[in-house]
Amino acid sequence: MNVLFVCTLNRWRSLTAEKIFAHYPGIRVRSAGTAANARVRVNKKLIEWAEIIFVMEPKHAKILKHKFDLDPEHKRLICLDIPDEYQYMDEELIQLLTDAAEPYLPS
């Protein structure tokens, strides 16, 4: 399963998610940001690659739906509701990401 994590700048939340799920069995992980100055900017190729897309906030889902005209029948777009108040690899962020994303991933 191809999994994409998206936040704003791809520096803290989505990058942490990519790191912690990188060796999770049964998935391939990438991360990106929605902002023009994101470390890796989300693009059509990443959207097409992903079988499931996790966004950190509702605003990210809105951006992706608008910009890439996502078809809800072909993409699983899930909002994790994780605010932009954590640094890269913050222990609380890791716990939030794990608790929120694991139920949607293969076991």
N, C-alpha and C positions, 0 to 999 in steps of 0.2 A: 504494500500500500504506500502510495506517495503522499506525504503529508507536508503541507506548507503552513508555517506560522507567520503571521503578519502583525506588525505594530506600526508606529509612526516612522521612527528613524532606523530601525533594525540595528540598534546598538545595545539595548538592554533586555527588553522582554522577549522579543522573538528570537534574538540571538541566544539568549539563555535557553529557551525552549529547544532550539536546534541542537545545542550542546548536550542537554540532558537526555534528549530522546535519540541522539545519534546512533546509539548501539542497542536501541530497543528492538526486540525481535519482530520481524515481519514488516518493518516499515523503513522507508527511505525519507529523510527529512531535509528540508530547506527552509530558509527564512528570508523575509524581505520587509521593506517598509513602504509606506504610502507617500511619504514626503519626497519632494524633489531632491533634497539633499540626504536621502537615506543612504546607509552604507551599501545596501543592495536594494535597488528599487524594484517593486513588484511590477511584473510585465506580463504580457499575454502568454509568452512561452511558459512561465512559471504557473500561471493559472491553468493552462491546458495540461501541464504535467501533473498537477495535484489532483488526487482523488478526494481528499478532504482538506479543507482550509480552515484553520483556526485563526480568528482575529481576536485581538486583546480587548477592543472596545466597540460598541455599536457604530461609532463613526467610521471605523475601518470597514465594517461590512457595507455601510452605505456607500463609501467611496468605491469599493470593489464592484458592487452591483451596478453603480452608475457608469464607471469607467469601462468595465469589461462585459457589461450586459449579461451577467451570470444567469444561467438557466438553472433554477432550483432543482429541476428533475435530474440533472446530470452532475451537480456539484453539491457536496455537503459543506455548507458554510456555517460554522459554529462560533458564536461569540463566547469567550471565556470570562468576560467582565473583569479584567485585571487592569486596575488604574496605572497610570504612568508615574509611579512613585517608588520604584525600585531600581537599584543598580544591577549591573551584570552579575549574575551568579549569586545574588542575594539569597540567603537561606529561606526566607519567607516566600520569596518569588518562586523558588524551586518547588516548595511545597504546594503553593497555589496552582502552579502549572501542572504538576503531577496529579493533584486531586481533580482538577477540572478537565484535563485532556484524557487521562487513562481510560475512563469509561467508554470512550469512543474508538479506542485503538484495539487492534487484535490482541487477544490474550495468549 
